[in-house]
């Protein structure tokens, strides 16, 4: 925790220039459709140094070229105990998947599963963007699958 706080304090105080940087979360559950890729809208920004994250599209579009550390931590909820069949999250750069976390629970159904991805990616500083999509398959249809609140997405430029 001390290292995390030190890094956060350094970024916000300007001691190092790891910007653009952002961190956002879901401030409530986001309903998603069963068996359908859905862009997650992380609607509550904790920090956005350059207004590069758009809460209405879920896109991080930094206007500074460089390498970025990116991570997303997402909880998918099938809305019924024993109903989580399988699911995944995917991190996209533009229209291509660059990282994913898949969990297949067909032999032992659950309800909620945490998914995590992290990667270092080159961004061109003009048109590249990042976003996260979720996908869940329920054993029993008709429920309300969701991206749980406090799921989060963040990125920052790495100092080289």
C-alpha positions as CSV (number, residue, x, y, z in Angstrom):
1,X,0.0,0.0,0.0
2,X,2.8,2.4,0.8
3,X,4.3,2.1,-2.8
4,X,0.8,2.5,-4.4
5,X,0.3,5.7,-2.3
6,X,3.8,7.0,-3.2
7,X,3.1,6.5,-6.9
8,X,-0.3,8.1,-6.7
9,X,1.0,11.1,-4.7
10,X,3.9,11.5,-7.2
11,X,1.5,11.5,-10.2
12,X,-0.9,14.0,-8.7
13,X,1.8,16.3,-7.3
14,X,3.6,16.5,-10.7
15,X,6.8,15.0,-9.4
16,X,6.7,12.6,-12.3
17,X,4.9,13.1,-15.6
18,X,3.0,9.8,-16.0
19,X,0.3,11.6,-17.9
20,X,-2.1,11.2,-19.5
21,X,-3.5,9.0,-16.8
22,X,-7.0,8.1,-15.7
23,X,-8.9,5.8,-13.3
24,X,-12.6,5.2,-13.4
25,X,-15.1,2.7,-11.9
26,X,-18.7,1.6,-12.2
27,X,-20.6,3.6,-9.6
28,X,-23.5,1.1,-9.8
29,X,-24.2,-2.1,-11.7
30,X,-24.4,-2.0,-15.6
31,X,-26.9,-4.4,-17.0
32,X,-25.6,-6.4,-20.0
33,X,-27.4,-8.8,-22.3
34,X,-26.8,-12.5,-22.1
35,X,-24.3,-13.9,-24.7
36,X,-23.6,-10.4,-26.1
37,X,-20.4,-8.4,-26.1
38,X,-21.1,-5.1,-24.3
39,X,-18.8,-2.1,-23.9
40,X,-18.4,-1.3,-20.2
41,X,-19.1,2.3,-19.3
42,X,-16.9,3.1,-16.3
43,X,-19.1,6.1,-15.3
44,X,-17.3,7.5,-12.2
45,X,-13.9,9.0,-12.8
46,X,-11.5,9.2,-9.8
47,X,-8.8,10.9,-11.9
48,X,-8.4,12.0,-15.5
49,X,-5.3,14.2,-16.0
50,X,-6.1,15.2,-19.6
51,X,-9.8,14.5,-20.0
52,X,-8.8,11.5,-22.1
53,X,-11.4,9.1,-20.8
54,X,-15.0,9.5,-22.0
55,X,-17.6,8.1,-19.5
56,X,-20.3,8.0,-22.3
57,X,-18.3,5.8,-24.7
58,X,-16.0,3.9,-22.3
59,X,-13.0,5.0,-24.4
60,X,-9.6,6.2,-23.2
61,X,-8.1,8.3,-26.1
62,X,-4.8,9.8,-25.0
63,X,-3.4,12.5,-27.3
64,X,0.2,11.8,-26.2
65,X,2.1,9.1,-27.9
66,X,3.9,6.5,-25.8
67,X,3.7,3.3,-23.9
68,X,0.9,2.9,-21.5
69,X,0.3,0.6,-18.6
70,X,-3.4,-0.4,-18.7
71,X,-5.5,-2.6,-16.4
72,X,-9.1,-3.5,-15.8
73,X,-10.7,-5.3,-13.0
74,X,-14.3,-6.4,-13.6
75,X,-16.8,-8.5,-11.7
76,X,-19.5,-10.2,-13.8
77,X,-22.7,-11.2,-12.0
78,X,-25.2,-13.7,-13.5
79,X,-27.9,-12.4,-11.1
80,X,-28.7,-15.9,-9.8
81,X,-26.7,-18.4,-7.7
82,X,-25.4,-21.3,-9.7
83,X,-26.2,-19.5,-13.0
84,X,-22.7,-18.3,-14.2
85,X,-21.9,-20.6,-17.1
86,X,-18.9,-18.8,-18.6
87,X,-17.8,-15.2,-19.4
88,X,-14.9,-13.0,-20.2
89,X,-13.7,-9.4,-20.5
90,X,-11.6,-8.2,-23.4
91,X,-9.4,-5.1,-23.6
92,X,-9.5,-3.5,-27.1
93,X,-7.1,-1.2,-28.8
94,X,-9.2,0.3,-31.5
95,X,-11.1,-2.6,-33.0
96,X,-8.6,-5.4,-31.9
97,X,-8.6,-7.5,-28.8
98,X,-5.2,-7.1,-27.1
99,X,-5.9,-8.8,-23.7
100,X,-8.6,-11.0,-22.3
101,X,-9.6,-12.9,-19.2
102,X,-11.9,-15.9,-19.7
103,X,-13.5,-18.1,-17.0
104,X,-15.4,-21.2,-18.0
105,X,-17.5,-22.6,-15.1
106,X,-19.7,-25.1,-17.0
107,X,-18.6,-27.9,-14.6
108,X,-19.3,-25.8,-11.4
109,X,-21.7,-23.0,-11.9
110,X,-21.3,-19.9,-9.8
111,X,-22.9,-16.5,-9.6
112,X,-20.1,-13.8,-9.7
113,X,-16.6,-14.0,-11.2
114,X,-13.8,-11.5,-11.1
115,X,-11.9,-10.8,-14.3
116,X,-8.6,-9.0,-14.6
117,X,-6.4,-7.9,-17.4
118,X,-3.2,-5.8,-17.5
119,X,-0.8,-5.0,-20.4
120,X,1.6,-2.4,-21.7
121,X,0.6,-1.0,-25.0
122,X,1.9,1.5,-27.5
123,X,-0.5,4.4,-28.3
124,X,0.0,6.7,-31.3
125,X,-1.2,9.9,-29.6
126,X,-3.8,10.9,-32.1
127,X,-6.4,8.2,-33.0
128,X,-5.7,5.1,-30.8
129,X,-8.2,4.3,-28.1
130,X,-8.8,1.6,-25.5
131,X,-12.0,0.2,-24.1
132,X,-13.2,-2.9,-22.2
133,X,-16.0,-5.2,-23.2
134,X,-17.8,-7.9,-21.2
135,X,-19.6,-11.1,-22.1
136,X,-21.5,-13.5,-19.9
137,X,-23.4,-16.7,-20.6
138,X,-26.1,-17.8,-18.1
139,X,-27.2,-21.3,-17.5
140,X,-30.8,-20.2,-16.9
141,X,-31.9,-17.3,-19.2
142,X,-34.2,-14.5,-18.3
143,X,-32.0,-13.1,-15.5
144,X,-30.3,-9.7,-15.5
145,X,-26.5,-10.2,-16.0
146,X,-24.5,-7.2,-14.9
147,X,-21.1,-5.7,-14.6
148,X,-20.9,-5.1,-10.9
149,X,-20.3,-1.8,-9.2
150,X,-16.7,-0.9,-8.3
151,X,-15.4,-2.7,-11.4
152,X,-12.6,-0.4,-12.7
153,X,-10.4,0.6,-15.6
154,X,-7.2,2.7,-15.6
155,X,-4.1,3.6,-17.6
156,X,-1.1,5.8,-17.4
157,X,1.8,6.7,-19.7
158,X,5.1,5.1,-18.7
159,X,8.1,7.4,-18.4
160,X,10.9,6.2,-20.7
